[in-house]
Amino acid sequence: QVQLVESGGGLVQAGGSLRLSCAASGSIFNIIVMGWYRQAPGQQRELVARITSSGNTHYTDSVKGRFTISRDNAKNTVYLQMNSLKAEDTAVYYCAMNHYWGQGTQVTVSS
């Protein structure tokens, strides 16, 4: 059984930084794309960033230049470094690998 476990969320002041981690356990192979999504209250879940097995990255416009996604294939782990956080970044952040999803971690940015 595959599980994705996120960590690193929390409360931070605007302008601060957080680093999210997501580690996969169980029999998961050939993870082509790893991604981070977020869902704010009353909003639809949206893609934040994704990274392919070859290292190609994509970011939603609102986080470009502030967030960095990376992965460790040997550890089946994906990271999201979030800098210059804004109040509008407040959401539950979810990681995804293939068709598996994490349980979500809350990120709250106070203004």
Protein Blocks (a to p, Z undefined) as FASTA:
>chain_A
ZZdddehiacddehiacddddddedjdehifbacdddddehiacddfbdcdfkopacddf
klgokaccdddfklopacdddehiafklgccddddehjbccebiaddddZZ
